[in-house]
């Protein structure tokens, strides 16, 4: 019996899965019956074992889906290592609450976030401010313009593993991807002048080879609610590493940084802790705390 070949699902359409195997070959696969019986849906990004199907039209099958390190429900995507969060400095103006929400999700799913502020040439002063805020918080953060090449530091961060691109429409995700992979890889949409928001152009997740890894767009990620990925109030701090760093100076080990006495984090607001970031932290925390699970399995 032929040996199974390991690979990663790079695309799935109509029940047929494209698998990039470790030996370099591309296999078109159907699902073997035991996977169907377990009611497991293969996802783009899944590491799988493939074997011969005996069907000349689709000659291979998915024999086994290996354990996932994480997965997204929207878009359906597994085993994300890094997420490039792309926000424009203007046109559209950056939604920092959305950015912070995405950072919380990254923390909960153990995904490394890298922040890019595009269109930095349109408002350099504001861009410098945004980059400074998030660098000081502890994130890898870079300015970016349409006509300049992708920063070498960013290329180094994404040359291995599976990297996703996320952010509002119209901020330059497709342009960024085409810089890395070649023009025409992703369709580029224009900003809607009337609504000042981007037109959706990406329809599904698909992995593209880049260096020793893969890169993909993540349509639908920005619309995820924190509850979609099971984020609890105790997970909010994962999006605020600057507060985690300073929390050792709080009087109470379980300080929530809301109203406790001798809270080092609140003492540093405006002087090491960005006031806007703190306000968004508190909003997320209080929202999730008000909906924390109760002993009956419901929500308070």
C-alpha positions as CSV (number, residue, x, y, z in Angstrom):
1,X,0.0,0.0,0.0
2,X,1.5,3.4,-1.0
3,X,2.7,5.6,1.9
4,X,0.7,8.7,2.9
5,X,2.1,12.0,1.9
6,X,1.9,15.0,4.2
7,X,0.9,18.5,3.0
8,X,-1.1,21.6,3.6
9,X,-4.5,22.5,2.1
10,X,-4.1,25.6,0.0
11,X,-7.6,25.8,-1.5
12,X,-11.0,24.2,-1.2
13,X,-13.7,24.5,-3.7
14,X,-16.8,22.3,-4.2
15,X,-15.5,19.5,-2.0
16,X,-12.2,19.3,-3.9
17,X,-9.1,20.3,-1.9
18,X,-5.8,21.4,-3.3
19,X,-2.9,20.2,-1.2
20,X,0.7,21.4,-1.5
21,X,2.8,18.4,-0.4
22,X,6.1,18.4,1.4
23,X,7.8,16.9,-1.6
24,X,6.6,19.8,-3.8
25,X,3.8,18.1,-5.7
26,X,0.3,19.5,-5.8
27,X,-2.5,17.0,-5.2
28,X,-6.3,17.4,-5.8
29,X,-8.1,15.5,-3.1
30,X,-11.5,14.4,-2.0
31,X,-12.4,13.5,1.6
32,X,-12.1,9.9,2.8
33,X,-15.2,8.4,4.4
34,X,-13.7,8.3,7.9
35,X,-13.3,12.1,7.9
36,X,-16.9,12.5,6.8
37,X,-18.2,10.2,9.5
38,X,-16.4,12.3,12.2
39,X,-18.2,15.3,10.7
40,X,-14.9,17.2,10.4
41,X,-14.7,19.9,7.7
42,X,-11.3,20.4,6.2
43,X,-10.0,24.0,6.3
44,X,-7.5,25.9,4.2
45,X,-4.3,25.8,6.3
46,X,-5.0,22.3,7.6
47,X,-2.0,19.9,7.7
48,X,-3.2,16.7,6.2
49,X,-2.1,13.2,5.1
50,X,-3.1,12.3,1.6
51,X,-3.3,9.0,-0.3
52,X,-4.4,7.5,-3.6
53,X,-8.1,7.5,-4.3
54,X,-8.3,5.2,-7.4
55,X,-10.3,7.9,-9.1
56,X,-8.5,9.2,-12.3
57,X,-10.5,12.5,-12.2
58,X,-9.6,13.3,-8.5
59,X,-6.7,10.9,-7.9
60,X,-6.1,11.5,-4.2
61,X,-8.0,11.6,-0.9
62,X,-7.5,13.3,2.4
63,X,-6.8,10.5,4.8
64,X,-6.3,12.4,8.0
65,X,-6.4,16.0,9.4
66,X,-3.6,16.6,11.9
67,X,-4.3,18.5,15.1
68,X,-4.8,22.3,14.6
69,X,-2.9,24.9,16.6
70,X,-5.8,27.3,16.1
71,X,-8.6,28.0,13.6
72,X,-10.9,30.9,12.5
73,X,-14.6,30.5,11.9
74,X,-14.6,33.4,9.4
75,X,-12.9,32.9,7.1
76,X,-12.6,29.1,7.7
77,X,-8.8,28.9,8.1
78,X,-6.5,26.8,10.3
79,X,-3.0,27.0,11.7
80,X,-2.4,30.8,11.4
81,X,1.1,31.8,12.7
82,X,1.2,35.5,11.9
83,X,-1.5,38.1,11.1
84,X,-0.6,41.3,9.3
85,X,-3.1,43.9,10.5
86,X,-3.3,46.6,7.8
87,X,-4.9,50.0,8.6
88,X,-4.7,53.2,6.6
89,X,-3.6,56.4,8.2
90,X,-6.5,58.1,6.4
91,X,-9.0,57.4,3.6
92,X,-10.4,55.5,5.5
93,X,-9.3,56.8,8.9
94,X,-8.1,54.0,11.2
95,X,-10.7,52.3,13.4
96,X,-8.5,51.8,16.4
97,X,-11.2,50.0,18.4
98,X,-11.3,47.4,15.6
99,X,-7.5,47.1,15.6
100,X,-7.5,46.5,19.3
101,X,-10.2,43.9,19.0
102,X,-8.2,42.1,16.4
103,X,-5.1,42.2,18.7
104,X,-7.2,40.6,21.5
105,X,-8.2,37.8,19.1
106,X,-4.6,37.3,18.1
107,X,-3.6,37.0,21.7
108,X,-6.4,34.5,22.5
109,X,-5.5,32.3,19.5
110,X,-1.7,32.6,19.9
111,X,-1.3,34.4,16.6
112,X,1.6,36.8,16.3
113,X,0.2,40.2,15.1
114,X,2.2,42.6,12.9
115,X,0.7,46.1,12.4
116,X,1.1,48.1,9.1
117,X,-0.2,51.6,8.8
118,X,-0.6,52.2,5.0
119,X,-0.9,55.5,3.1
120,X,1.6,57.0,5.5
121,X,2.5,59.6,3.0
122,X,-1.0,61.1,3.1
123,X,-0.7,62.1,6.8
124,X,2.8,61.5,8.0
125,X,2.2,63.2,11.4
126,X,-0.8,61.0,12.3
127,X,1.0,57.9,11.0
128,X,4.0,58.6,13.2
129,X,1.7,58.9,16.2
130,X,-0.1,55.6,15.5
131,X,3.1,53.7,14.9
132,X,4.6,55.1,18.1
133,X,1.5,54.1,20.2
134,X,1.6,50.5,19.1
135,X,5.4,50.2,19.1
136,X,5.4,51.5,22.7
137,X,2.7,48.9,23.5
138,X,5.1,46.2,22.4
139,X,3.9,45.3,18.9
140,X,5.9,45.1,15.6
141,X,4.5,48.1,13.8
142,X,5.5,49.8,10.5
143,X,4.5,52.6,8.2
144,X,3.8,51.8,4.6
145,X,3.1,53.7,1.3
146,X,1.7,52.4,-2.0
147,X,4.8,53.1,-4.1
148,X,7.5,51.9,-1.7
149,X,8.6,48.3,-1.4
150,X,7.5,46.1,1.5
151,X,9.8,46.8,4.5
152,X,12.5,44.2,4.8
153,X,11.7,43.7,8.5
154,X,8.2,42.7,7.5
155,X,9.5,40.2,4.9
156,X,11.7,38.6,7.6
157,X,8.7,38.2,9.9
158,X,6.5,36.4,7.3
159,X,9.0,34.3,5.4
160,X,8.0,31.1,7.2
161,X,4.7,29.7,8.5
162,X,1.2,30.8,7.5
163,X,0.6,34.5,7.4
164,X,-2.8,36.1,7.0
165,X,-3.7,39.7,5.9
166,X,-6.5,41.4,7.7
167,X,-8.0,44.9,7.9
168,X,-10.8,47.0,6.6
169,X,-11.4,47.1,2.9
170,X,-9.6,49.7,0.9
171,X,-6.5,50.0,3.1
172,X,-4.2,48.3,0.7
173,X,-4.2,44.5,1.5
174,X,-4.4,43.4,-2.1
175,X,-1.8,46.0,-3.1
176,X,0.5,44.7,-0.4
177,X,0.0,41.1,-1.4
178,X,0.7,41.9,-5.1
179,X,4.0,43.5,-4.1
180,X,5.1,40.3,-2.4
181,X,3.7,37.8,-4.9
182,X,3.4,39.6,-8.2
183,X,0.8,41.8,-9.8
184,X,-2.6,40.2,-10.4
185,X,-2.4,37.8,-7.5
186,X,-5.2,39.5,-5.7
187,X,-7.9,41.8,-7.2
188,X,-7.6,45.4,-6.0
189,X,-10.8,47.3,-5.1
190,X,-11.3,51.0,-5.1
191,X,-12.5,53.1,-2.1
192,X,-16.1,54.0,-2.4
193,X,-16.2,57.8,-2.5
194,X,-19.7,57.9,-1.2
195,X,-19.3,55.6,1.7
196,X,-15.6,56.1,2.4
197,X,-15.2,52.4,2.9
198,X,-13.7,49.8,0.6
199,X,-15.6,47.5,-1.7
200,X,-15.2,43.9,-0.8
201,X,-13.1,42.1,-3.5
202,X,-11.9,38.9,-1.9
203,X,-14.3,35.9,-1.9
204,X,-12.5,33.0,-0.2
205,X,-9.3,32.0,1.6
206,X,-6.5,30.7,-0.6
207,X,-2.9,30.1,0.3
208,X,-0.1,31.5,-1.9
209,X,3.5,30.3,-1.6
210,X,5.9,32.9,-0.3
211,X,9.5,32.2,0.6
212,X,9.3,29.1,2.9
213,X,5.7,29.7,4.0
214,X,2.3,30.9,2.8
215,X,0.3,34.1,2.7
216,X,-3.4,34.6,2.4
217,X,-6.1,37.2,2.7
218,X,-8.7,36.7,5.5
219,X,-12.1,38.0,4.2
220,X,-14.6,38.3,7.1
221,X,-12.0,38.4,9.9
222,X,-12.7,42.0,10.8
223,X,-16.4,41.3,11.3
224,X,-15.6,38.6,13.9
225,X,-17.1,39.2,17.3
226,X,-15.0,38.4,20.4
227,X,-17.6,35.7,21.2
228,X,-17.1,34.1,17.8
229,X,-13.6,32.9,19.0
230,X,-14.5,32.3,22.6
231,X,-12.7,35.3,24.1
232,X,-13.5,35.8,27.8
233,X,-13.0,38.9,29.9
234,X,-9.8,37.3,31.3
235,X,-8.4,37.2,27.7
236,X,-8.6,41.0,27.0
237,X,-5.2,41.7,28.5
238,X,-3.7,39.6,25.7
239,X,-4.3,42.5,23.4
240,X,-2.6,45.0,25.8
241,X,0.9,43.8,26.5
242,X,2.0,47.2,27.8
243,X,-0.6,46.8,30.7
244,X,0.6,43.3,31.4
245,X,4.1,44.6,31.7
246,X,3.1,47.3,34.2
247,X,0.7,45.1,36.2
248,X,3.5,43.8,38.4
249,X,3.5,47.2,40.0
250,X,-0.2,46.9,41.0
251,X,-1.1,46.3,44.7
252,X,-3.3,43.3,43.8
253,X,-2.1,40.4,41.8
254,X,-5.5,40.1,40.1
255,X,-5.9,43.8,39.5
256,X,-8.4,44.5,36.7
257,X,-7.1,48.0,36.2
258,X,-10.7,49.3,36.5
259,X,-11.2,50.8,39.9
260,X,-8.8,49.1,42.2
261,X,-6.6,51.1,44.6
262,X,-2.9,51.5,43.9
263,X,-3.2,50.3,40.3
264,X,0.1,51.0,38.5
265,X,-1.5,50.8,35.1
266,X,-4.0,53.6,35.8
267,X,-1.2,55.7,37.3
268,X,0.6,55.6,34.0
269,X,-2.3,56.6,31.7
270,X,-1.0,59.4,29.5
271,X,2.5,58.7,30.7
272,X,3.5,55.3,29.3
273,X,0.0,53.9,28.8
274,X,-1.9,55.5,25.9
275,X,-5.2,57.0,27.1
276,X,-7.1,55.8,24.0
277,X,-5.8,52.3,24.4
278,X,-6.7,52.2,28.1
279,X,-10.3,53.4,27.3
280,X,-10.7,50.7,24.7
281,X,-9.3,48.1,27.1
282,X,-11.8,49.1,29.7
283,X,-14.7,49.0,27.2
284,X,-13.8,45.5,26.0
285,X,-13.2,44.2,29.6
286,X,-16.5,45.6,31.0
287,X,-18.5,44.3,28.0
288,X,-17.1,40.8,28.3
289,X,-17.3,40.8,32.1
290,X,-21.0,41.7,32.0
291,X,-21.5,38.6,29.8
292,X,-19.3,36.2,31.7
293,X,-20.5,32.5,31.9
294,X,-22.5,31.6,35.0
295,X,-22.6,28.3,36.8
296,X,-25.7,27.2,34.8
297,X,-23.7,27.4,31.6
298,X,-25.5,30.6,30.4
299,X,-24.4,34.2,30.6
300,X,-24.9,36.7,33.4
